[in-house]
């Protein structure tokens, strides 16, 4: 694997071209999906924000369609180092794309959630809040973790009782790690598989509305 991944900004989908001074919400898709996948959530999100949906930098092994943030197969599958490389690539994209956005939130699904949380850990000063759906926090320690115990960014972690994709050990690690490093809003949805439900989207809408209210305060 290359030591530096690159995100193609030309593939990013934007909800609006007129986004000057607007809070920014970035969508990070899951394994085998692409920048079009989560863009369908835009109607469920609060108004008054610019939404960007980013294409991950890698292609998964053939014949899997779409794109990926890091490998999940092989001996190094889901390694924390691979998540970090993806998060670093995302932060380089964010530095160029955020422009004058007064606040930045991330919404990631599965792999995208892991990358969103890792980006928050690498650059807590750049990201206000994270919505992590059906994902996890990578294992290990990062230099920014100590700062998170003080700043406690707001994180929403949603997952389903019937999600068989994320390994139980990573779920358990996330359940232990997030409360000490964030202001956590968590919910487990009965019967939900590795997917997003309308009930969960209603909770996300409330969570992001509160983010906008905090961002609007002087």
Phi and psi in degrees as GROMACS dihedral restraints (atoms count N, CA, C in turn):
[ dihedral_restraints ]
;  ai    aj    ak    al  type     phi  dphi    fc
    3     4     5     6     1   -62.1    20    10
    4     5     6     7     1   146.4    20    10
    6     7     8     9     1   -78.5    20    10
    7     8     9    10     1    -6.9    20    10
    9    10    11    12     1  -140.7    20    10
   10    11    12    13     1   117.0    20    10
   12    13    14    15     1   -90.2    20    10
   13    14    15    16     1   153.8    20    10
   15    16    17    18     1  -125.6    20    10
   16    17    18    19     1   132.6    20    10
   18    19    20    21     1   -98.1    20    10
   19    20    21    22     1   131.2    20    10
   21    22    23    24     1   -81.7    20    10
   22    23    24    25     1   100.8    20    10
   24    25    26    27     1   -64.1    20    10
   25    26    27    28     1   -21.3    20    10
   27    28    29    30     1   -67.9    20    10
   28    29    30    31     1   -19.1    20    10
   30    31    32    33     1   -86.7    20    10
   31    32    33    34     1   -11.6    20    10
   33    34    35    36     1   -63.0    20    10
   34    35    36    37     1   133.0    20    10
   36    37    38    39     1   -97.0    20    10
   37    38    39    40     1   133.0    20    10
   39    40    41    42     1  -115.5    20    10
   40    41    42    43     1   143.1    20    10
   42    43    44    45     1   -76.0    20    10
   43    44    45    46     1   -21.8    20    10
   45    46    47    48     1  -155.7    20    10
   46    47    48    49     1   147.9    20    10
   48    49    50    51     1   -86.9    20    10
   49    50    51    52     1   -20.7    20    10
   51    52    53    54     1   -99.4    20    10
   52    53    54    55     1    83.2    20    10
   54    55    56    57     1  -121.6    20    10
   55    56    57    58     1    15.2    20    10
   57    58    59    60     1   -60.0    20    10
   58    59    60    61     1   126.3    20    10
   60    61    62    63     1    73.4    20    10
   61    62    63    64     1     7.6    20    10
   63    64    65    66     1   -92.3    20    10
   64    65    66    67     1   144.2    20    10
   66    67    68    69     1   -57.1    20    10
   67    68    69    70     1   145.1    20    10
   69    70    71    72     1  -112.6    20    10
   70    71    72    73     1   129.6    20    10
   72    73    74    75     1  -115.7    20    10
   73    74    75    76     1   124.6    20    10
   75    76    77    78     1  -108.8    20    10
   76    77    78    79     1   132.0    20    10
   78    79    80    81     1  -100.7    20    10
   79    80    81    82     1   130.4    20    10
   81    82    83    84     1  -120.3    20    10
   82    83    84    85     1   112.4    20    10
   84    85    86    87     1   -75.8    20    10
   85    86    87    88     1   174.3    20    10
   87    88    89    90     1   -95.5    20    10
   88    89    90    91     1  -177.0    20    10
   90    91    92    93     1   -63.6    20    10
   91    92    93    94     1   130.5    20    10
   93    94    95    96     1    81.5    20    10
   94    95    96    97     1     1.0    20    10
   96    97    98    99     1  -102.6    20    10
   97    98    99   100     1  -164.7    20    10
   99   100   101   102     1  -154.6    20    10
  100   101   102   103     1  -170.2    20    10
  102   103   104   105     1   -65.5    20    10
  103   104   105   106     1   -14.1    20    10
  105   106   107   108     1   -85.3    20    10
  106   107   108   109     1   -21.0    20    10
  108   109   110   111     1   -61.9    20    10
  109   110   111   112     1   -58.4    20    10
  111   112   113   114     1   -82.2    20    10
  112   113   114   115     1    -8.3    20    10
  114   115   116   117     1   -62.1    20    10
  115   116   117   118     1   -23.6    20    10
  117   118   119   120     1   -66.4    20    10
  118   119   120   121     1   -10.7    20    10
  120   121   122   123     1   -79.6    20    10
  121   122   123   124     1   -12.8    20    10
  123   124   125   126     1   -51.6    20    10
  124   125   126   127     1   -43.2    20    10
  126   127   128   129     1   -63.4    20    10
  127   128   129   130     1   -18.6    20    10
  129   130   131   132     1   -91.3    20    10
  130   131   132   133     1    -2.2    20    10
  132   133   134   135     1   -98.6    20    10
  133   134   135   136     1   159.6    20    10
  135   136   137   138     1   -61.2    20    10
  136   137   138   139     1   153.9    20    10
  138   139   140   141     1   -80.4    20    10
  139   140   141   142     1   167.4    20    10
  141   142   143   144     1    83.3    20    10
  142   143   144   145     1    17.0    20    10
  144   145   146   147     1  -127.3    20    10
  145   146   147   148     1   154.4    20    10
  147   148   149   150     1   -93.5    20    10
  148   149   150   151     1   133.4    20    10
  150   151   152   153     1  -116.3    20    10
  151   152   153   154     1   129.4    20    10
  153   154   155   156     1  -119.7    20    10
  154   155   156   157     1   132.9    20    10
  156   157   158   159     1  -114.5    20    10
  157   158   159   160     1   118.1    20    10
  159   160   161   162     1   -98.6    20    10
  160   161   162   163     1   143.1    20    10
  162   163   164   165     1   -89.4    20    10
  163   164   165   166     1   127.4    20    10
  165   166   167   168     1   -62.6    20    10
  166   167   168   169     1   157.6    20    10
  168   169   170   171     1   -82.2    20    10
  169   170   171   172     1   -12.7    20    10
  171   172   173   174     1  -115.5    20    10
  172   173   174   175     1   159.2    20    10
  174   175   176   177     1  -105.4    20    10
  175   176   177   178     1   130.2    20    10
  177   178   179   180     1   -70.5    20    10
  178   179   180   181     1   166.4    20    10
  180   181   182   183     1   -59.2    20    10
  181   182   183   184     1   139.8    20    10
  183   184   185   186     1   -59.1    20    10
  184   185   186   187     1   138.7    20    10
  186   187   188   189     1   -99.2    20    10
  187   188   189   190     1    19.1    20    10
  189   190   191   192     1   -62.4    20    10
  190   191   192   193     1   130.3    20    10
  192   193   194   195     1   -80.7    20    10
  193   194   195   196     1   178.6    20    10
  195   196   197   198     1    76.0    20    10
  196   197   198   199     1  -149.7    20    10
  198   199   200   201     1  -137.0    20    10
  199   200   201   202     1   170.8    20    10
  201   202   203   204     1  -146.5    20    10
  202   203   204   205     1   156.7    20    10
  204   205   206   207     1   -87.8    20    10
  205   206   207   208     1   -30.8    20    10
  207   208   209   210     1  -163.4    20    10
  208   209   210   211     1   164.3    20    10
  210   211   212   213     1   -73.7    20    10
  211   212   213   214     1   142.8    20    10
  213   214   215   216     1  -112.5    20    10
  214   215   216   217     1    -7.4    20    10
  216   217   218   219     1  -102.7    20    10
  217   218   219   220     1   165.2    20    10
  219   220   221   222     1    85.4    20    10
  220   221   222   223     1   178.3    20    10
  222   223   224   225     1   -64.4    20    10
  223   224   225   226     1   -29.9    20    10
  225   226   227   228     1   -99.9    20    10
  226   227   228   229     1    15.1    20    10
  228   229   230   231     1   -58.9    20    10
  229   230   231   232     1   134.1    20    10
  231   232   233   234     1    62.1    20    10
  232   233   234   235     1    24.8    20    10
  234   235   236   237     1   -66.8    20    10
  235   236   237   238     1   146.0    20    10
  237   238   239   240     1   -61.4    20    10
  238   239   240   241     1   -34.2    20    10
  240   241   242   243     1   -64.1    20    10
  241   242   243   244     1   -38.0    20    10
  243   244   245   246     1   -68.6    20    10
  244   245   246   247     1   -38.5    20    10
  246   247   248   249     1   -63.4    20    10
  247   248   249   250     1   -39.6    20    10
  249   250   251   252     1   -64.1    20    10
  250   251   252   253     1   -43.8    20    10
  252   253   254   255     1   -58.6    20    10
  253   254   255   256     1   -42.2    20    10
  255   256   257   258     1   -65.7    20    10
  256   257   258   259     1   -41.6    20    10
  258   259   260   261     1   -65.7    20    10
  259   260   261   262     1   -37.8    20    10
  261   262   263   264     1   -63.9    20    10
  262   263   264   265     1   -40.4    20    10
  264   265   266   267     1   -63.9    20    10
  265   266   267   268     1   -41.3    20    10
  267   268   269   270     1   -62.8    20    10
  268   269   270   271     1   -41.9    20    10
  270   271   272   273     1   -65.4    20    10
  271   272   273   274     1   -33.4    20    10
  273   274   275   276     1   -64.6    20    10
  274   275   276   277     1   -42.0    20    10
  276   277   278   279     1   -60.8    20    10
  277   278   279   280     1   -44.1    20    10
  279   280   281   282     1   -63.2    20    10
  280   281   282   283     1   -39.1    20    10
  282   283   284   285     1   -58.0    20    10
  283   284   285   286     1   -37.3    20    10
  285   286   287   288     1   -81.5    20    10
  286   287   288   289     1   -31.9    20    10
  288   289   290   291     1   -92.6    20    10
  289   290   291   292     1   -22.4    20    10
  291   292   293   294     1   -72.5    20    10
  292   293   294   295     1   -23.1    20    10
  294   295   296   297     1    50.3    20    10
  295   296   297   298     1  -122.9    20    10
  297   298   299   300     1  -103.0    20    10
  298   299   300   301     1    23.6    20    10
  300   301   302   303     1   -57.9    20    10
  301   302   303   304     1   125.5    20    10
  303   304   305   306     1   -75.1    20    10
  304   305   306   307     1   -17.0    20    10
  306   307   308   309     1  -153.4    20    10
  307   308   309   310     1   148.4    20    10
  309   310   311   312     1  -130.7    20    10
  310   311   312   313     1   129.6    20    10
  312   313   314   315     1  -124.9    20    10
  313   314   315   316     1   151.4    20    10
  315   316   317   318     1  -118.7    20    10
  316   317   318   319     1   140.9    20    10
  318   319   320   321     1  -127.7    20    10
  319   320   321   322     1   113.2    20    10
  321   322   323   324     1  -121.6    20    10
  322   323   324   325     1   148.0    20    10
  324   325   326   327     1  -116.8    20    10
  325   326   327   328     1   129.4    20    10
  327   328   329   330     1    57.5    20    10
  328   329   330   331     1  -116.3    20    10
  330   331   332   333     1   -53.7    20    10
  331   332   333   334     1   -42.4    20    10
  333   334   335   336     1   -60.9    20    10
  334   335   336   337     1   -33.4    20    10
  336   337   338   339     1   -68.2    20    10
  337   338   339   340     1   -41.5    20    10
  339   340   341   342     1   -62.1    20    10
  340   341   342   343     1   -41.5    20    10
  342   343   344   345     1   -68.5    20    10
  343   344   345   346     1   -39.3    20    10
  345   346   347   348     1   -61.1    20    10
  346   347   348   349     1   -45.5    20    10
  348   349   350   351     1   -66.1    20    10
  349   350   351   352     1   -37.7    20    10
  351   352   353   354     1   -67.7    20    10
  352   353   354   355     1   -36.9    20    10
  354   355   356   357     1   -64.1    20    10
  355   356   357   358     1   -40.4    20    10
  357   358   359   360     1   -60.1    20    10
  358   359   360   361     1   -38.9    20    10
  360   361   362   363     1   -71.0    20    10
  361   362   363   364     1   -35.0    20    10
  363   364   365   366     1   -77.6    20    10
  364   365   366   367     1   -33.5    20    10
  366   367   368   369     1  -140.4    20    10
  367   368   369   370     1    66.9    20    10
  369   370   371   372     1   -62.2    20    10
  370   371   372   373     1   -22.5    20    10
  372   373   374   375     1   -74.7    20    10
  373   374   375   376     1   -14.6    20    10
  375   376   377   378     1   -99.5    20    10
  376   377   378   379     1   -14.2    20    10
  378   379   380   381     1  -128.9    20    10
  379   380   381   382     1   126.9    20    10
  381   382   383   384     1   -85.5    20    10
  382   383   384   385     1   -38.4    20    10
  384   385   386   387     1  -157.7    20    10
  385   386   387   388     1   155.9    20    10
  387   388   389   390     1  -134.1    20    10
  388   389   390   391     1   135.5    20    10
  390   391   392   393     1  -106.8    20    10
  391   392   393   394     1   114.6    20    10
  393   394   395   396     1  -112.4    20    10
  394   395   396   397     1   109.4    20    10
  396   397   398   399     1  -109.2    20    10
  397   398   399   400     1   124.8    20    10
  399   400   401   402     1    52.9    20    10
  400   401   402   403     1    38.2    20    10
  402   403   404   405     1  -130.2    20    10
  403   404   405   406     1  -159.3    20    10
  405   406   407   408     1  -159.8    20    10
  406   407   408   409     1   163.3    20    10
  408   409   410   411     1   -93.0    20    10
  409   410   411   412     1   131.8    20    10
  411   412   413   414     1   -65.8    20    10
  412   413   414   415     1   150.0    20    10
  414   415   416   417     1   -72.4    20    10
  415   416   417   418     1   168.4    20    10
  417   418   419   420     1    92.1    20    10
  418   419   420   421     1   176.8    20    10
  420   421   422   423     1  -114.0    20    10
  421   422   423   424     1   146.9    20    10
  423   424   425   426     1  -126.4    20    10
  424   425   426   427     1   154.9    20    10
  426   427   428   429     1   -57.7    20    10
  427   428   429   430     1   -31.3    20    10
  429   430   431   432     1   -79.5    20    10
  430   431   432   433     1    -6.5    20    10
  432   433   434   435     1   -62.1    20    10
  433   434   435   436     1   -38.1    20    10
  435   436   437   438     1   -62.7    20    10
  436   437   438   439     1   -38.3    20    10
  438   439   440   441     1   -65.3    20    10
  439   440   441   442     1   -32.9    20    10
  441   442   443   444     1   -67.2    20    10
  442   443   444   445     1   -30.1    20    10
  444   445   446   447     1   -65.9    20    10
  445   446   447   448     1   -22.1    20    10
  447   448   449   450     1   -93.5    20    10
  448   449   450   451     1   -48.3    20    10
  450   451   452   453     1   -76.9    20    10
  451   452   453   454     1   -30.8    20    10
  453   454   455   456     1    46.7    20    10
  454   455   456   457     1    68.5    20    10
  456   457   458   459     1   -62.8    20    10
  457   458   459   460     1   151.3    20    10
  459   460   461   462     1   -75.8    20    10
  460   461   462   463     1   129.0    20    10
  462   463   464   465     1  -130.6    20    10
  463   464   465   466     1   134.3    20    10
  465   466   467   468     1  -107.6    20    10
  466   467   468   469     1   123.9    20    10
  468   469   470   471     1  -119.3    20    10
  469   470   471   472     1   112.3    20    10
  471   472   473   474     1  -117.7    20    10
  472   473   474   475     1   139.2    20    10
  474   475   476   477     1  -154.3    20    10
  475   476   477   478     1   165.6    20    10
  477   478   479   480     1  -106.1    20    10
  478   479   480   481     1   151.5    20    10
  480   481   482   483     1   -66.6    20    10
  481   482   483   484     1   -24.8    20    10
  483   484   485   486     1  -104.5    20    10
  484   485   486   487     1    20.5    20    10
  486   487   488   489     1   -77.5    20    10
  487   488   489   490     1   112.7    20    10
  489   490   491   492     1  -104.3    20    10
  490   491   492   493     1    10.2    20    10
  492   493   494   495     1   -91.4    20    10
  493   494   495   496     1   -46.6    20    10
  495   496   497   498     1   -81.1    20    10
  496   497   498   499     1   125.2    20    10
  498   499   500   501     1   -57.4    20    10
  499   500   501   502     1   143.2    20    10
  501   502   503   504     1   -59.1    20    10
  502   503   504   505     1   -34.5    20    10
  504   505   506   507     1   -63.9    20    10
  505   506   507   508     1   -36.8    20    10
  507   508   509   510     1   -73.2    20    10
  508   509   510   511     1   -36.1    20    10
  510   511   512   513     1   -62.6    20    10
  511   512   513   514     1   -45.1    20    10
  513   514   515   516     1   -63.7    20    10
  514   515   516   517     1   -41.0    20    10
  516   517   518   519     1   -62.0    20    10
  517   518   519   520     1   -43.2    20    10
  519   520   521   522     1   -64.5    20    10
  520   521   522   523     1   -41.2    20    10
  522   523   524   525     1   -63.6    20    10
  523   524   525   526     1   -27.8    20    10
  525   526   527   528     1   -85.5    20    10
  526   527   528   529     1   -36.4    20    10
  528   529   530   531     1   -80.1    20    10
  529   530   531   532     1   -43.5    20    10
  531   532   533   534     1   -61.2    20    10
  532   533   534   535     1   -43.5    20    10
  534   535   536   537     1   -59.9    20    10
  535   536   537   538     1   -28.9    20    10
  537   538   539   540     1   -87.0    20    10
  538   539   540   541     1   -10.0    20    10
  540   541   542   543     1  -125.1    20    10
  541   542   543   544     1    10.6    20    10
  543   544   545   546     1  -160.2    20    10
  544   545   546   547     1   166.0    20    10
  546   547   548   549     1   -90.6    20    10
  547   548   549   550     1    95.9    20    10
  549   550   551   552     1   -90.8    20    10
  550   551   552   553     1   131.3    20    10
  552   553   554   555     1  -115.0    20    10
  553   554   555   556     1   111.2    20    10
  555   556   557   558     1  -124.1    20    10
  556   557   558   559     1   146.7    20    10
  558   559   560   561     1  -149.5    20    10
  559   560   561   562     1   137.3    20    10
  561   562   563   564     1  -108.1    20    10
  562   563   564   565     1   126.2    20    10
  564   565   566   567     1  -100.5    20    10
  565   566   567   568     1   119.2    20    10
  567   568   569   570     1   -63.1    20    10
  568   569   570   571     1   127.0    20    10
  570   571   572   573     1    84.6    20    10
  571   572   573   574     1    -9.2    20    10
  573   574   575   576     1   -75.3    20    10
  574   575   576   577     1   134.7    20    10
  576   577   578   579     1   -90.8    20    10
  577   578   579   580     1  -154.9    20    10
  579   580   581   582     1   -80.4    20    10
  580   581   582   583     1    75.4    20    10
  582   583   584   585     1  -162.0    20    10
  583   584   585   586     1  -175.9    20    10
  585   586   587   588     1  -122.5    20    10
  586   587   588   589     1   131.9    20    10
  588   589   590   591     1  -105.6    20    10
  589   590   591   592     1   164.2    20    10
  591   592   593   594     1   -65.3    20    10
  592   593   594   595     1   -34.0    20    10
  594   595   596   597     1   -61.3    20    10
  595   596   597   598     1   -43.4    20    10
  597   598   599   600     1   -64.2    20    10
  598   599   600   601     1   -40.1    20    10
  600   601   602   603     1   -64.1    20    10
  601   602   603   604     1   -34.0    20    10
  603   604   605   606     1   -64.3    20    10
  604   605   606   607     1   -40.7    20    10
  606   607   608   609     1   -65.8    20    10
  607   608   609   610     1   -38.9    20    10
  609   610   611   612     1   -64.1    20    10
  610   611   612   613     1   -39.7    20    10
  612   613   614   615     1   -60.0    20    10
  613   614   615   616     1   -45.4    20    10
  615   616   617   618     1   -62.8    20    10
  616   617   618   619     1   -44.5    20    10
  618   619   620   621     1   -61.5    20    10
  619   620   621   622     1   -45.0    20    10
  621   622   623   624     1   -72.8    20    10
  622   623   624   625     1   -29.8    20    10
  624   625   626   627     1   -62.7    20    10
  625   626   627   628     1   -39.8    20    10
  627   628   629   630     1   -67.2    20    10
  628   629   630   631     1   -35.5    20    10
  630   631   632   633     1   -59.9    20    10
  631   632   633   634     1   -44.6    20    10
  633   634   635   636     1   -64.6    20    10
  634   635   636   637     1   -37.1    20    10
  636   637   638   639     1   -65.1    20    10
  637   638   639   640     1   -41.3    20    10
  639   640   641   642     1   -66.1    20    10
  640   641   642   643     1   -39.6    20    10
  642   643   644   645     1   -67.0    20    10
  643   644   645   646     1   -27.1    20    10
  645   646   647   648     1   -80.1    20    10
  646   647   648   649     1   -14.7    20    10
  648   649   650   651     1   -72.3    20    10
  649   650   651   652     1   139.6    20    10
